[in-house]
Amino acid sequence: MAFTLAHLSDPHVPPMPAPQWRELAGKRALGYLNWTRNRHKVYRREVLDAIVADLGAQRPDHIAVTGDLVNIALAAEFAPARRWLEGVGAPDQVTLVPGNHDAYVRAARKRSSEIWGDYSRGDGTAINDPISFPFVRRRGPLALIGVSTAVPTPPFMATGRLGQVQCRALDRVLSQLSTDQVFRVLLIHHPLRSHSWHKRLTDAGALLALLRRHGVGLILHGHDHIHSTMWFEGPRDRIPAIGVPSASALAHGDIPDAAYNLFRIEREGESWRCEQTVRGIGDDGSIHELRRVQLY
């Protein structure tokens, strides 16, 4: 039977709570200014709630969220983001990897692990064990492999990095998961190729080398807030990497309205089939199917 995986990203859960004055230093001050001048107009809670309601009505078998739950990682942002996650689904129904806004400042990474950690915990990991990446979750015929590219960066930068330790661990994980037995889905926040120097994955070359050697069935990411399909070289076939708009955004500039993806995955003989359905806000303002694509 087919397994349906939903993917949404970058909710930037609104509204952003009022900061304490001592929190507005360095990068946070710039982020808060951007929110009050611009972002609060286009990242809307009613949009996010409508997207989540429509997603729930589709009854997917599992949901992947690829980061940026918060905006500038204020201490008061994490509990509301946790409540939003619980509204999407329970920890065994939703898999989360963090985004750069979730690690906006150094202290944020520890706080996100403490508050959202059970959504990023691999199978067989004890509840009191620290969160580590990569992690693996088996759901139906899928192996969901979560990595973290969330690192604090200087002002005006939104780059991501895996690092050597995580790359070596991912090499081991991929070598142990046969594509003949499971459909492997890599969850990552940053895209593997970016046209923006200040938003790129800085060690994308190392990850691409791993994928050429081991392959996966599908890569899901966020970060750019756009519809995106890129193809990368695998050991036998090309690998689709799919990006999705922010789940809370109204269209502005080159950024489209909020949307999410559904992937219908099933085994057919000796191969896998994967169909993508894009659902989001259409020209009439309602949420409906925008297009359907047979990836392979």
Backbone bond lengths (Angstrom), bond angles and torsions (degrees), N, CA, C in turn:
res aa  C-N    CA-C-N  psi(-1)  N-CA   C-N-CA  omega(-1)  CA-C   N-CA-C  phi
1 M - - - 1.460 - - 1.528 110.08 -
2 A 1.329 115.63 150.49 1.462 120.57 -179.80 1.524 110.35 -71.88
3 F 1.317 115.56 147.12 1.464 123.57 176.94 1.523 106.46 -112.94
4 T 1.333 117.09 131.09 1.469 120.99 -179.15 1.524 110.17 -106.86
5 L 1.328 115.33 120.44 1.462 123.12 177.91 1.518 108.76 -110.07
6 A 1.326 116.82 123.41 1.462 121.94 175.28 1.524 109.54 -93.69
7 H 1.324 115.59 147.54 1.469 120.96 179.43 1.522 109.21 -135.33
8 L 1.331 115.17 121.45 1.465 120.45 169.47 1.518 108.92 -132.48
9 S 1.322 116.17 162.96 1.464 118.90 -173.37 1.520 111.09 -155.31
10 D 1.326 114.87 163.35 1.466 123.74 170.59 1.534 113.68 50.52
11 P 1.330 117.92 52.50 1.470 118.20 178.65 1.522 113.16 -69.86
12 H 1.348 117.39 -25.35 1.473 120.68 -178.49 1.530 109.11 43.03
13 V 1.326 115.15 57.36 1.468 122.10 -164.60 1.528 112.17 -44.90
14 P 1.326 117.26 112.20 1.462 121.30 177.50 1.526 110.83 -94.21
15 P 1.334 116.26 162.91 1.458 127.31 -5.99 1.528 111.53 -79.40
16 M 1.309 116.59 159.37 1.455 119.67 177.85 1.531 109.51 -81.46
17 P 1.334 118.03 130.70 1.470 119.90 179.89 1.528 111.52 -67.34
18 A 1.321 115.21 158.42 1.468 119.81 178.36 1.524 109.45 -66.97
19 P 1.334 117.62 132.00 1.464 120.22 -178.63 1.524 111.82 -80.35
20 Q 1.324 115.13 158.03 1.457 121.15 166.35 1.530 107.82 -76.86
21 W 1.299 117.01 145.15 1.468 119.03 -175.06 1.521 111.68 -58.83
22 R 1.360 116.99 -34.02 1.456 119.63 -178.12 1.529 112.39 -71.22
23 E 1.343 116.51 -14.45 1.467 119.24 178.75 1.520 112.43 -81.91
24 L 1.327 116.59 -17.25 1.458 119.63 -174.81 1.523 110.81 -91.47
25 A 1.313 114.25 74.48 1.459 120.75 176.47 1.523 108.00 -130.07
26 G 1.322 116.43 147.89 1.457 121.15 174.76 1.521 112.96 59.70
27 K 1.306 116.23 -129.04 1.462 121.95 -174.39 1.525 112.04 -63.30
28 R 1.326 117.85 -34.95 1.458 119.96 -179.83 1.530 111.72 -62.42
29 A 1.322 117.27 -36.27 1.463 120.00 179.65 1.524 110.54 -62.22
30 L 1.321 116.30 -42.90 1.464 120.05 178.19 1.521 111.38 -66.53
31 G 1.337 116.27 -40.79 1.455 120.19 178.93 1.515 112.15 -64.21
32 Y 1.324 116.37 -40.51 1.466 120.19 179.76 1.526 110.49 -66.70
33 L 1.319 116.91 -39.48 1.465 120.27 177.61 1.529 110.06 -62.46
34 N 1.314 116.57 -42.08 1.466 120.36 178.40 1.523 111.07 -63.53
35 W 1.341 116.82 -39.66 1.458 120.20 179.04 1.529 111.22 -63.65
36 T 1.328 116.92 -48.48 1.458 120.35 -175.37 1.530 112.16 -69.61
37 R 1.317 117.09 -28.22 1.469 119.61 -178.77 1.527 112.59 -87.63
38 N 1.345 115.97 -37.14 1.456 118.28 -169.10 1.526 114.63 -130.20
39 R 1.327 116.81 -56.57 1.460 120.41 -165.13 1.522 113.59 -66.35
40 H 1.331 118.40 -30.72 1.463 119.07 -178.86 1.530 112.07 -64.32
41 K 1.322 117.65 -19.60 1.457 121.35 -179.71 1.523 112.17 -77.00
42 V 1.331 116.93 -26.99 1.466 119.50 -171.74 1.528 113.94 -114.91
43 Y 1.337 118.14 -18.61 1.467 120.82 176.77 1.525 106.94 -101.67
44 R 1.349 114.60 103.46 1.454 121.00 -165.05 1.526 111.44 -118.73
45 R 1.330 116.25 137.75 1.456 120.27 -179.10 1.525 111.33 -67.51
46 E 1.307 118.31 -36.59 1.456 119.28 -179.50 1.535 111.21 -65.47
47 V 1.323 116.71 -31.64 1.465 120.55 176.11 1.526 110.01 -68.67
48 L 1.318 116.15 -46.66 1.464 120.73 179.46 1.520 110.98 -60.77
49 D 1.322 117.33 -44.01 1.466 120.25 -179.72 1.526 111.08 -63.42
50 A 1.330 117.44 -37.85 1.466 120.58 179.57 1.526 111.11 -67.51
51 I 1.326 116.92 -39.60 1.469 121.11 178.29 1.527 110.11 -63.36
52 V 1.328 116.77 -46.38 1.466 120.38 -178.80 1.522 110.77 -65.20
53 A 1.327 117.73 -38.38 1.457 120.34 178.33 1.526 110.76 -64.01
54 D 1.332 117.18 -42.57 1.461 120.09 178.91 1.523 110.68 -65.80
55 L 1.331 116.82 -40.97 1.464 120.44 177.87 1.532 110.27 -59.52
56 G 1.313 116.38 -45.60 1.455 119.65 -179.66 1.520 112.22 -61.21
57 A 1.340 116.18 -35.02 1.463 119.91 -179.89 1.527 112.23 -67.38
58 Q 1.340 117.37 -21.16 1.467 120.85 179.15 1.527 111.77 -81.82
59 R 1.314 117.59 -12.22 1.471 124.03 175.86 1.535 112.69 52.80
60 P 1.335 116.95 57.46 1.467 118.52 176.78 1.523 110.86 -68.74
61 D 1.318 116.27 159.99 1.464 120.84 178.18 1.527 111.55 -76.53
62 H 1.325 117.61 -27.00 1.459 121.16 178.47 1.526 107.99 -158.57
63 I 1.331 115.28 160.69 1.466 121.52 -177.09 1.519 109.38 -129.88
64 A 1.326 116.83 131.09 1.468 122.93 175.25 1.522 109.03 -109.16
65 V 1.320 116.23 132.46 1.462 122.71 177.68 1.530 107.20 -121.57
66 T 1.345 116.55 119.87 1.461 119.09 -172.96 1.530 112.98 -105.14
67 G 1.337 115.25 48.86 1.450 120.35 162.07 1.519 118.13 92.71
68 D 1.333 112.95 178.69 1.458 125.50 -175.13 1.523 111.38 59.35
69 L 1.324 114.84 59.50 1.461 120.40 174.41 1.520 111.30 -74.89
70 V 1.346 116.84 -32.25 1.460 120.83 -176.08 1.526 109.84 -111.23
71 N 1.323 115.33 -178.41 1.465 120.94 -174.75 1.521 112.32 -108.08
72 I 1.329 117.24 -61.64 1.469 119.95 177.87 1.528 110.90 -125.42
73 A 1.328 115.78 19.64 1.468 123.04 174.12 1.524 113.04 57.53
74 L 1.325 116.51 40.55 1.462 119.95 169.70 1.525 108.94 -64.98
75 A 1.316 116.60 149.99 1.464 119.97 179.01 1.526 111.40 -56.46
76 A 1.336 116.68 -35.66 1.457 120.87 -176.92 1.525 113.54 -79.03
77 E 1.331 118.57 -3.62 1.469 120.53 179.30 1.525 112.90 -84.23
78 F 1.325 118.13 -23.43 1.461 120.06 -168.11 1.520 113.43 -74.84
79 A 1.343 118.01 -39.70 1.461 119.61 179.19 1.534 111.71 -66.15
80 P 1.346 120.27 -44.52 1.469 119.04 175.08 1.530 112.82 -60.86
81 A 1.331 116.65 -35.63 1.463 119.09 177.27 1.522 110.73 -65.97
82 R 1.330 117.57 -36.78 1.458 121.33 175.70 1.533 110.36 -62.99
83 R 1.318 117.55 -43.34 1.460 120.34 179.06 1.529 110.53 -64.07
84 W 1.328 116.36 -38.06 1.466 119.00 176.45 1.529 110.45 -63.15
85 L 1.329 117.48 -44.06 1.462 121.20 178.23 1.526 110.84 -57.72
86 E 1.313 116.40 -43.72 1.462 120.01 179.57 1.523 111.42 -62.95
87 G 1.330 116.42 -30.36 1.457 119.67 175.72 1.522 112.73 -71.33
88 V 1.332 116.34 -26.81 1.466 120.63 176.07 1.527 109.80 -74.13
89 G 1.335 116.56 -42.56 1.455 120.30 179.47 1.509 111.51 170.63
90 A 1.311 116.15 168.80 1.467 122.08 177.70 1.526 110.01 -72.08
91 P 1.336 117.57 162.71 1.473 119.94 -178.14 1.515 114.81 -58.07
92 D 1.337 118.45 -28.31 1.458 118.70 177.96 1.526 112.47 -80.95
93 Q 1.342 116.64 -9.51 1.462 121.67 -179.72 1.524 113.04 -103.16
94 V 1.325 116.14 -14.75 1.467 121.70 -174.92 1.523 108.74 -130.36
95 T 1.328 116.48 133.58 1.464 121.46 176.31 1.523 108.86 -116.12
96 L 1.320 115.92 130.69 1.463 122.75 -174.03 1.518 111.22 -121.15
97 V 1.335 116.25 135.80 1.459 121.12 163.86 1.533 107.24 -119.76
98 P 1.335 118.09 147.72 1.463 119.99 -174.47 1.528 112.85 -80.87
99 G 1.334 114.29 158.74 1.456 121.64 174.90 1.510 111.49 -113.16
100 N 1.321 116.11 177.56 1.466 120.09 -176.27 1.524 112.38 -64.95
101 H 1.340 118.30 -32.29 1.467 119.70 178.02 1.523 111.41 -69.96
102 D 1.317 117.23 -24.37 1.462 121.34 176.71 1.522 111.36 -74.96
103 A 1.337 116.55 -13.64 1.469 122.34 176.13 1.527 109.55 -123.30
104 Y 1.325 115.53 37.46 1.469 121.95 -174.04 1.524 112.16 -56.63
105 V 1.327 115.28 -37.75 1.465 122.23 174.01 1.528 107.40 -131.41
106 R 1.322 117.03 163.66 1.470 120.75 -171.64 1.524 113.34 -58.85
107 A 1.316 117.20 -40.85 1.462 120.11 -176.88 1.521 112.43 -65.86
108 A 1.319 117.32 -20.55 1.462 120.87 -174.11 1.523 111.97 -68.05
109 R 1.326 118.38 -33.32 1.463 119.59 -177.05 1.523 111.43 -62.67
110 K 1.310 117.52 -40.52 1.464 120.97 178.11 1.527 110.53 -66.96
111 R 1.322 116.72 -41.56 1.461 120.00 -178.20 1.527 110.75 -66.42
112 S 1.315 117.80 -41.81 1.465 119.60 179.86 1.525 111.04 -64.72
113 S 1.334 117.45 -37.90 1.468 120.24 178.45 1.520 111.15 -64.36
114 E 1.322 116.85 -38.93 1.462 120.84 -178.98 1.524 111.78 -69.74
115 I 1.332 117.56 -38.04 1.460 120.60 -171.58 1.526 112.28 -92.87
116 W 1.330 117.95 -33.96 1.468 120.76 -177.46 1.523 112.59 -112.09
117 G 1.317 117.89 3.47 1.457 121.68 -167.45 1.509 115.51 -54.62
118 D 1.343 117.88 -33.89 1.459 118.73 -177.07 1.526 112.74 -70.78
119 Y 1.326 117.36 -9.93 1.461 120.42 173.01 1.538 111.66 -87.78
120 S 1.305 116.35 -8.02 1.472 121.57 -178.44 1.524 111.17 -126.33
121 R 1.315 116.39 30.44 1.451 121.27 -176.52 1.524 109.32 -105.44
122 G 1.332 116.09 125.45 1.448 120.45 -179.63 1.513 112.72 -67.73
123 D 1.321 115.99 159.32 1.459 120.96 176.86 1.524 109.97 -58.25
124 G 1.322 115.61 137.64 1.454 120.33 177.75 1.510 114.89 82.24
125 T 1.341 117.70 1.75 1.461 121.41 178.62 1.516 109.59 -88.31
126 A 1.322 116.32 128.58 1.463 120.29 -179.70 1.518 110.38 -66.80
127 I 1.336 115.60 150.46 1.457 120.59 -174.27 1.524 112.55 -62.65
128 N 1.331 117.50 -26.84 1.458 120.62 -179.27 1.528 113.22 -92.73
129 D 1.333 117.19 -3.57 1.461 120.13 178.81 1.525 109.96 -73.49
130 P 1.331 117.63 146.82 1.467 119.44 176.87 1.523 111.02 -65.92
131 I 1.328 115.96 151.37 1.457 121.49 177.36 1.522 108.99 -72.98
132 S 1.312 116.41 134.16 1.461 120.22 178.40 1.525 109.32 -136.58
133 F 1.319 115.08 152.52 1.459 122.38 179.01 1.526 109.11 -123.86
134 P 1.329 116.87 144.13 1.461 127.80 -0.36 1.523 111.62 -75.55
135 F 1.322 115.73 157.59 1.461 121.11 172.57 1.526 107.90 -124.24
136 V 1.323 115.74 160.95 1.471 121.38 -179.69 1.517 109.21 -128.10
137 R 1.331 115.67 133.25 1.454 122.70 173.02 1.523 108.75 -125.95
138 R 1.316 116.97 127.23 1.459 121.08 175.43 1.525 109.19 -94.37
139 R 1.299 116.07 123.05 1.458 122.53 177.51 1.524 107.80 -134.27
140 G 1.330 116.21 111.81 1.450 119.57 -176.47 1.523 109.79 57.19
141 P 1.344 118.31 -132.08 1.464 120.43 179.31 1.522 113.47 -82.53
142 L 1.346 116.93 2.42 1.462 121.34 -174.44 1.523 112.33 -97.02
143 A 1.319 115.03 146.09 1.459 122.50 163.78 1.526 106.50 -114.18
144 L 1.333 116.37 107.91 1.463 121.83 178.82 1.513 108.29 -87.31
145 I 1.326 116.17 120.05 1.462 122.35 -177.01 1.519 107.71 -112.10
146 G 1.315 116.44 111.93 1.459 121.32 -177.33 1.509 112.05 -101.19
147 V 1.328 116.10 129.56 1.464 121.34 174.87 1.527 108.43 -122.90
148 S 1.313 115.67 161.31 1.468 120.79 179.59 1.519 110.19 -117.05
149 T 1.318 115.66 125.37 1.474 121.92 172.26 1.523 110.22 -110.54
150 A 1.343 116.57 12.00 1.461 122.29 -174.36 1.523 110.66 -82.52
151 V 1.321 115.50 110.98 1.461 121.53 178.01 1.529 108.53 -136.63
152 P 1.335 117.92 145.50 1.464 119.19 175.28 1.533 109.95 -64.44
153 T 1.310 116.17 141.72 1.466 121.07 179.78 1.529 110.16 -132.81
154 P 1.333 117.68 161.90 1.466 120.45 177.82 1.528 111.33 -67.26
155 P 1.331 117.15 168.43 1.463 120.43 176.13 1.531 111.81 -53.97
156 F 1.321 114.96 143.76 1.471 124.69 179.14 1.525 113.25 70.28
157 M 1.324 118.13 8.10 1.458 121.62 176.94 1.527 109.93 -116.52
158 A 1.334 116.12 144.09 1.470 121.40 178.76 1.522 109.47 -140.35
159 T 1.328 115.60 37.02 1.454 120.01 -179.38 1.528 110.82 -75.71
160 G 1.326 114.74 164.21 1.452 121.28 176.21 1.509 110.63 -128.51
161 R 1.329 116.23 163.66 1.462 120.28 -179.95 1.524 109.16 -153.46
162 L 1.327 116.11 138.41 1.458 121.71 172.84 1.518 111.35 -85.56
163 G 1.317 117.35 -48.30 1.462 121.91 -177.44 1.521 111.44 89.98
164 Q 1.324 115.73 157.56 1.464 121.27 -175.08 1.524 112.71 -65.04
165 V 1.321 117.69 -39.94 1.467 120.38 -177.53 1.527 110.08 -62.53
166 Q 1.319 117.01 -46.15 1.464 120.35 -179.41 1.532 111.05 -67.78
167 C 1.332 117.40 -37.52 1.464 120.38 178.27 1.532 110.98 -63.61
168 R 1.316 117.00 -41.87 1.467 119.14 178.93 1.526 110.93 -65.23
169 A 1.333 116.56 -39.83 1.465 119.85 178.68 1.529 110.88 -67.11
170 L 1.325 116.88 -37.99 1.453 120.26 178.36 1.525 110.73 -65.88
171 D 1.313 117.01 -36.66 1.467 121.55 175.60 1.524 110.16 -57.22
172 R 1.337 116.66 -44.77 1.469 120.70 179.78 1.529 110.91 -66.65
173 V 1.326 116.81 -43.10 1.459 120.65 -178.67 1.521 110.69 -60.86
174 L 1.312 117.12 -47.89 1.459 120.58 -177.43 1.525 111.80 -66.08
175 S 1.313 116.82 -33.75 1.464 119.50 179.97 1.523 111.86 -69.60
176 Q 1.334 116.64 -21.86 1.470 121.27 -178.16 1.525 113.76 -93.08
177 L 1.337 117.29 -11.36 1.457 121.30 -177.34 1.524 109.36 -109.51
178 S 1.291 116.68 104.03 1.455 121.57 -178.37 1.517 110.78 -74.24
179 T 1.326 117.30 134.67 1.461 120.96 178.06 1.525 111.33 -69.99
180 D 1.331 117.73 -16.74 1.464 119.78 176.89 1.525 111.74 -73.70
181 Q 1.319 117.03 -22.33 1.461 121.45 -175.86 1.528 112.77 -99.99
182 V 1.327 117.93 -35.55 1.460 121.80 -176.51 1.524 110.12 -138.37
183 F 1.314 114.43 157.13 1.463 121.38 173.52 1.519 106.86 -94.77
184 R 1.320 116.99 114.32 1.460 121.68 -173.27 1.528 110.92 -91.05
185 V 1.331 115.44 127.62 1.460 122.08 179.50 1.522 108.09 -120.02
186 L 1.325 116.66 120.89 1.460 122.06 178.55 1.522 108.94 -93.83
187 L 1.334 116.81 122.63 1.456 123.31 178.03 1.522 108.94 -104.20
188 I 1.326 116.37 124.15 1.463 122.10 -174.70 1.520 107.30 -149.90
189 H 1.307 118.27 149.12 1.465 119.29 -178.99 1.531 111.88 -82.42
190 H 1.317 117.61 -50.98 1.457 121.07 -176.43 1.529 111.48 -80.57
191 P 1.330 118.02 142.17 1.460 119.80 173.63 1.525 110.48 -68.25
192 L 1.326 115.38 155.90 1.468 119.97 -177.53 1.522 111.99 -78.98
193 R 1.312 116.80 -16.51 1.460 120.54 174.73 1.511 107.95 -137.38
194 S 1.323 117.23 130.60 1.456 121.52 -177.02 1.516 109.61 -134.38
195 H 1.335 115.56 142.67 1.458 121.19 176.11 1.528 111.12 -89.17
196 S 1.319 116.47 -0.45 1.461 121.38 -178.06 1.531 109.47 -112.61
197 W 1.316 116.80 117.68 1.460 121.80 -176.63 1.524 110.83 -62.35
198 H 1.310 118.01 -36.64 1.465 120.14 -175.43 1.528 112.81 -84.60
199 K 1.353 118.42 -1.61 1.465 121.43 179.03 1.528 112.19 -119.81
200 R 1.292 118.29 7.67 1.468 122.04 -170.32 1.529 112.53 -77.95
201 L 1.323 115.05 163.07 1.457 122.46 167.53 1.521 106.47 -86.19
202 T 1.322 117.20 112.50 1.459 119.85 -168.06 1.528 113.77 -69.36
203 D 1.318 118.19 -27.17 1.466 120.37 178.03 1.526 111.27 -113.46
204 A 1.332 115.58 38.53 1.462 120.62 178.43 1.523 111.37 -59.18
205 G 1.324 117.84 -33.27 1.461 120.81 -179.29 1.518 112.70 -58.54
206 A 1.333 116.78 -40.14 1.468 120.44 179.15 1.522 110.75 -66.38
207 L 1.322 117.26 -40.15 1.464 120.52 178.99 1.526 110.83 -68.06
208 L 1.313 117.40 -41.36 1.462 120.25 179.09 1.526 111.24 -62.76
209 A 1.320 116.82 -35.53 1.468 120.19 177.12 1.528 110.77 -65.05
210 L 1.333 117.09 -40.58 1.467 120.74 176.48 1.524 111.29 -62.28
211 L 1.324 116.26 -41.66 1.454 120.11 -178.49 1.524 111.44 -69.29
212 R 1.319 117.68 -34.75 1.468 119.58 176.12 1.524 110.66 -64.09
213 R 1.322 116.14 -31.23 1.461 120.64 -178.23 1.528 112.07 -83.11
214 H 1.329 117.31 -42.24 1.459 120.94 -171.96 1.534 114.04 -108.73
215 G 1.322 116.49 -37.23 1.447 120.57 -177.22 1.525 113.83 74.76
216 V 1.314 115.54 159.58 1.465 124.57 167.76 1.523 106.16 -144.26
217 G 1.332 116.41 169.63 1.455 118.96 178.83 1.507 113.61 -83.03
218 L 1.362 116.55 -30.42 1.459 120.67 -172.20 1.520 108.60 -160.77
219 I 1.328 115.90 141.57 1.467 122.76 174.13 1.523 107.71 -118.20
220 L 1.336 116.64 129.31 1.459 121.77 178.27 1.522 109.34 -119.47
221 H 1.337 116.11 131.81 1.472 120.38 -178.75 1.519 110.48 -145.23
222 G 1.319 115.08 172.03 1.459 122.30 175.72 1.514 109.99 -127.08
223 H 1.339 116.35 -129.21 1.464 126.35 169.19 1.520 114.70 80.28
224 D 1.334 118.80 -48.85 1.463 120.20 -174.66 1.526 113.11 -85.87
225 H 1.335 118.04 -12.37 1.468 122.68 177.44 1.527 112.78 64.01
226 I 1.333 117.85 30.59 1.459 121.50 -179.85 1.534 109.68 -135.22
227 H 1.336 115.46 162.51 1.455 120.25 167.90 1.527 107.88 -72.01
228 S 1.310 116.38 130.22 1.458 118.97 -175.95 1.520 110.23 -149.87
229 T 1.325 115.66 136.23 1.456 121.89 171.33 1.525 108.09 -133.73
230 M 1.314 116.30 118.36 1.462 122.48 176.28 1.522 108.45 -124.25
231 W 1.306 116.42 151.71 1.462 121.39 -179.19 1.522 109.05 -120.74
232 F 1.331 114.99 134.43 1.465 120.65 -178.21 1.523 110.25 -126.10
233 E 1.298 114.55 154.88 1.456 121.17 -176.01 1.524 111.26 -73.68
234 G 1.333 116.33 131.35 1.455 123.01 172.98 1.512 109.86 -114.58
235 P 1.339 117.88 -176.35 1.464 119.73 -178.27 1.523 113.25 -67.90
236 R 1.347 116.45 -28.77 1.466 120.20 179.73 1.531 111.92 -125.87
237 D 1.315 116.67 -45.66 1.463 121.82 -176.25 1.525 109.93 -125.47
238 R 1.320 114.91 164.56 1.459 119.42 174.51 1.525 110.21 -74.18
239 I 1.329 115.81 151.08 1.461 122.72 -175.94 1.528 109.33 -110.30
240 P 1.334 118.59 124.57 1.464 119.76 176.16 1.534 111.16 -79.96
241 A 1.329 115.48 133.94 1.464 122.59 174.66 1.522 107.25 -117.87
242 I 1.324 116.07 119.55 1.464 121.40 -170.67 1.521 110.15 -115.27
243 G 1.324 115.60 125.47 1.451 121.69 173.43 1.512 110.70 -106.56
244 V 1.328 116.16 159.08 1.464 121.18 -173.82 1.529 108.77 -137.58
245 P 1.338 117.85 148.94 1.474 119.73 176.91 1.525 112.40 -65.03
246 S 1.313 115.21 168.56 1.458 120.47 173.09 1.527 109.48 -60.13
247 A 1.334 115.60 140.23 1.466 120.35 -178.65 1.521 113.08 -77.25
248 S 1.342 117.95 -3.66 1.467 119.58 -177.98 1.524 113.34 -123.14
249 A 1.335 118.14 4.93 1.462 120.37 -168.82 1.521 113.67 -91.20
250 L 1.321 115.10 143.38 1.451 122.25 162.02 1.521 107.59 -92.04
251 A 1.315 116.92 150.58 1.460 120.93 -178.39 1.532 110.36 -57.98
252 H 1.330 115.57 135.98 1.460 121.55 176.01 1.523 108.77 -158.13
253 G 1.314 115.97 131.39 1.458 119.45 -177.14 1.521 110.33 59.26
254 D 1.352 115.31 -127.36 1.464 120.47 177.99 1.531 112.20 -89.93
255 I 1.321 118.24 3.17 1.461 122.48 -177.14 1.521 109.60 -90.57
256 P 1.332 117.78 126.09 1.472 119.68 -179.07 1.522 112.55 -81.17
257 D 1.311 115.03 172.11 1.464 121.39 174.96 1.529 110.46 -63.53
258 A 1.326 114.76 161.64 1.461 122.51 -179.69 1.531 111.51 -56.60
259 A 1.334 115.05 145.59 1.453 121.35 179.66 1.521 108.85 -159.48
260 Y 1.318 114.86 169.20 1.460 120.99 171.63 1.517 107.88 -147.77
261 N 1.333 116.66 169.10 1.459 121.92 -177.78 1.527 111.04 -119.87
262 L 1.315 114.92 149.10 1.458 122.67 169.70 1.527 107.81 -119.96
263 F 1.334 115.89 135.24 1.464 121.09 178.64 1.526 108.37 -119.76
264 R 1.319 115.63 120.44 1.467 121.90 178.18 1.533 106.73 -98.92
265 I 1.324 116.03 112.96 1.462 122.18 -170.88 1.524 108.90 -119.33
266 E 1.314 116.44 130.11 1.463 119.39 178.24 1.523 110.35 -152.39
267 R 1.318 113.51 153.56 1.448 121.63 176.59 1.525 109.09 -83.17
268 E 1.324 116.42 132.22 1.457 121.30 177.20 1.527 108.37 -131.75
269 G 1.319 116.67 100.63 1.454 120.65 -176.80 1.508 110.79 65.41
270 E 1.321 116.63 -121.51 1.460 122.24 -178.91 1.524 112.86 -95.81
271 S 1.313 117.68 5.87 1.456 120.68 -176.14 1.522 110.98 -132.86
272 W 1.320 114.89 173.30 1.455 122.53 178.42 1.519 110.02 -107.81
273 R 1.331 116.06 148.80 1.457 122.31 171.94 1.521 108.00 -117.79
274 C 1.335 115.65 140.03 1.466 121.02 -179.38 1.521 108.90 -140.60
275 E 1.322 114.90 119.56 1.462 121.49 179.27 1.528 109.06 -115.36
276 Q 1.310 116.76 132.76 1.463 123.03 179.19 1.523 110.33 -104.28
277 T 1.325 115.63 130.71 1.462 121.74 172.03 1.519 108.16 -118.14
278 V 1.314 116.36 127.11 1.464 122.10 178.68 1.520 108.44 -100.23
279 R 1.320 116.84 124.02 1.458 122.24 175.41 1.523 108.79 -121.34
280 G 1.319 115.80 136.68 1.456 119.38 -179.10 1.513 111.44 -173.90
281 I 1.318 115.43 -170.88 1.458 121.99 -178.39 1.527 108.95 -75.91
282 G 1.321 115.69 122.77 1.457 121.23 178.92 1.517 112.16 -92.17
283 D 1.334 115.85 -174.06 1.462 121.32 -177.83 1.518 112.72 -63.00
284 D 1.342 116.33 -25.47 1.467 119.43 -179.62 1.524 112.88 -88.12
285 G 1.347 116.41 2.15 1.456 120.25 178.31 1.502 114.96 87.90
286 S 1.336 118.21 -7.68 1.456 120.94 178.85 1.531 110.16 -93.52
287 I 1.330 115.16 162.96 1.461 120.50 178.79 1.521 108.57 -96.33
288 H 1.312 116.06 125.85 1.456 120.96 -179.62 1.522 109.09 -157.02
289 E 1.318 116.30 178.50 1.463 120.49 178.46 1.523 109.74 -69.05
290 L 1.343 115.29 127.55 1.458 120.57 -179.98 1.523 111.93 -95.38
291 R 1.323 116.26 -37.37 1.465 119.82 176.79 1.530 109.06 -168.45
292 R 1.324 114.50 165.43 1.460 121.52 178.66 1.525 107.68 -135.32
293 V 1.332 116.44 134.48 1.462 121.34 -174.57 1.527 108.96 -133.70
294 Q 1.328 117.00 131.97 1.452 121.58 172.41 1.528 107.75 -87.88
295 L 1.331 117.08 106.96 1.467 120.22 -177.55 1.517 110.45 -72.48
296 Y 1.344 116.57 -43.00 1.460 122.43 171.31 1.521 109.25 -171.67
